Amino acid sequence: MPKFRVSITIDSRIAKEIEDYYREKVKTAAEKGEDIPKLSNIYEEIIERGWETKSSLRKK
């Protein structure tokens, strides 16, 4: 898949959700002794899958 540069603007609510999601990923990786994910990879995942869909799935 080709890579593209993307610019996005997010509000404070979404920014907080992304930060919490990233912290959750870091905590899980640290507990398992895995590599800490890069924040840029988290943003790629969010853009690829769509944050609103991902966010609603985590809240269940």
Secondary structure as GFF3:
##gff-version 3
##sequence-region A 1 60
A	DSSP	alpha_helix	12	32	.	.	.	ID=ss1
A	DSSP	alpha_helix	39	49	.	.	.	ID=ss2
A	DSSP	alpha_helix	51	58	.	.	.	ID=ss3
###
